[in-house]
Amino acid sequence: KILFASVCVAFLAVKWTAPRFDAESLRGAKVLVTGASTGIGEQIAYHYARFGAQIVITARREKVLQQVAEKCLTLGAQKALYIAADMASESDPDKVVDFAVDELGGLDYLVLNHIGPSPFSMWEGDVEHTGWLMKVNFLSYIQMAWRALPTLEQSKGSLVVVSSLLGKLPSPFVAPYTSTKFALNGFFGALSHELLMKKSNVTISICTLGLIDTESAMEKVKDISTVPAYPATEAALNIVITGATRQQELFYPWFTQIVTLTKDWFPSVTGYIMRNSYKYTP
Ligand code: NDP
């Protein structure tokens, strides 16, 4: 009980000391959001639009991107451009960053959010798929980050990385996905230290999300998970605010931070609870 109370007090202290968000700081901001044709990325684009930002969105489906961009303009975006790209390609990640920098005349926020589709099932040895997913969910992130760093340095900008509780807590049914999120946390955690040591102008925000009610996630877990899902629009707003206030970490919903702490202190109990949150009969 004492331990739990200490964790809660520490958690509340962090919340109370969080920097204040100034919505005006996003008016005219130059933003690139990946994986923005649907789900959390689409909602992130709409929030930036409401704050009057200039946005470039990307994903593979051009027609859907066009509709999202049109909605961004109706919501108040100063600019809303789109570029179709496949993050499994060698050249598309660089092409997208170059497009955004050219069209917007620089970049203040690079929000890396896309993920490739991956089955929700026990791992059956598909090494090739895991390699492909690493390219889409991880390598393209670091490629885009590297390409954008010089312009972010000039603008005192931010890199926002959308990760997952499953990048901190290995989970059954998603071994390839979990691996890509662990890789992201490791890489951008290290890069964050390096930028601080170099006194860089760029901040990195790593966002740890729990289960969010996007269509793709709900479709996967509907018959198997008992974990509650949280709204994509609220997750997206928290991500936008975390980037704008230059915080290094976001935990959404709040209890993902408690889970992250307790899994190291009580690994067996946390593992047991997690395995039992799935309906599975061998
Ligand atoms: P979605 O599956 O809803 O959206 C994925 C996006 O990525 C789409 O815009 C899709 O568009 C794009 N995409 C897929 N493949 C590629 C590709 N090869 N190249 C370029 N773009 C691609 O994901 P969510 O909104 O649910 O998740 C968004 C982020 O939040 C992810 O980083 C995810 O890990 C994280 N997250 C989500 C959780 C959840 O429960 N939903 C929980 C924890 C973290 P298109 O098909 O047009 O290419």
Residues whose N, C-alpha, C, O or C-beta is under 5 A from the ligand:
A	BS01	NDP	G35 A36 S37 T38 G39 I40 G41 A59 R60 R61 A85 D86 M87 A88 N113 H114 I115 G116 P117 V136 V162 S163 S164 L209 G210 L211 I212 T214 S216 A217
